Amino acid sequence: MTSTLWCQKAATYLHRLCVDIPAPWPEPGRASQSPGRSGREGGRRVGSQGNRAATDLFAAAVASFGFDTQSLPFDCVDWSHDGADLSVAGALFEAFPSPYSLGCRVRAPLLVVSTPAELEAADLSGRIVMLRGEIATEQLMPKNFPFYNPDHHRRIIYLLETKVPQAIIAATSRDLQGVGGIYPFPLFEDGDFDIPSVYMTEEEGNRLAERAGQEISLHSRARRIPATGCNVIARKGRQAASDMRLGKHPAQGTDRDRRVVLFAHIDARIGSPGANDNASGVVALLLLAELLADYHGSLGIEIVAMNGEDYFSNPGEQQYVALNAGRFDEIVLGINLDDIGYHKGSIAYSLYDCPAGMADSIRRLFSAHQRMIEGEPWYQGDHGLFLINHTPALAVTSELLPELMAEITHTAKDTVEIVDPVKLVTVALALRDLVLHLDRATA
Ligand SMILES: [Zn+2]
């Protein structure tokens, strides 16, 4: 097949994942300008209809290329909202429900808190609290997030849950590291945190702070919806096939279950079409699966559509880690594809704890492909699962990731127009070379 045909395949997959699939919100809502409700809302957020359509598409495609494929379900919550009304003595303020927050209809005096020390000292009962300034500079990690949760975040959550305000208003600007290019960013994005909250811009927060002590009324029309999602795990190779015949779970092989594992997260951030983040990685895995349709090597290949990287509790990641507890040493190399197709700049790969010989081979194989360079290591991706389990890892992303994070990632701007299908084909071909090399090297 010519590379033009592969590029067409890549473009078709991308379109299906980002344009055809996006499902409506689970309830008919008025069109609104608030974040997450504009344009092609819905996308592939975990728990949504679009997310299930994406995992179904992935599972059907990889199965058609001869992979033993399983969709492993988990419970989650989807979320819907229809905006929020906030007013003080007839004056209106613009606020948005925090993703995954409960809704509320409350009336109480406003208390403004700017620092952790002020929060420690504050009496919040019977109040609506506004968090702004120093205490609202970075998104707080979800309370049950298992992989990273700094003490100062936990302390803020603990104090709020102990002091029980009626509701929380967060006035924020940007958090490029934690959230990407969203302005304002939601301080809370946590379906396990039960104090209703909304967020607003810093400017709106300054205006509202002048009303401290006055009675304000807040009506947030948000609701949580019980839902399910799944990881898709697809396997090929001699050992994987024999495991399947023995009825073993794909992630519970034997000591000889040596395999290369490839991740791409298939979910998208709420409110974003998620074309580069991360339909791009998913499409590369689909192309790779087809390139390996005739693979019969002895090294197992495991391709995973990971579901939850951009969701508050990382349910797919938690499921994968639980399934593989004590078995990460069977993984010869873990590969994560995330944000790989930005049309500007090159494709950037980075290596983590790879044995010297393997690292040399990867560099040699990848140098044969155009616009693939070795970039800076980064740690905010699913390859972190390999690192914390002491497994050699390779991550592939876009060279200009910082530029993407500042302006595009996690926003409505992450559309198919910013993704170059040629880069997705390049990554698939480079990974095919690598997988075949690893099979020979580990035989
Ligand atoms: Zn991502």
Boltz pocket constraint, residues with backbone or C-beta under 6 A from the ligand:
constraints:
  - pocket:
      binder: B
      contacts: [[A, 265], [A, 277], [A, 278], [A, 309], [A, 310], [A, 338], [A, 339]]
      max_distance: 6.0
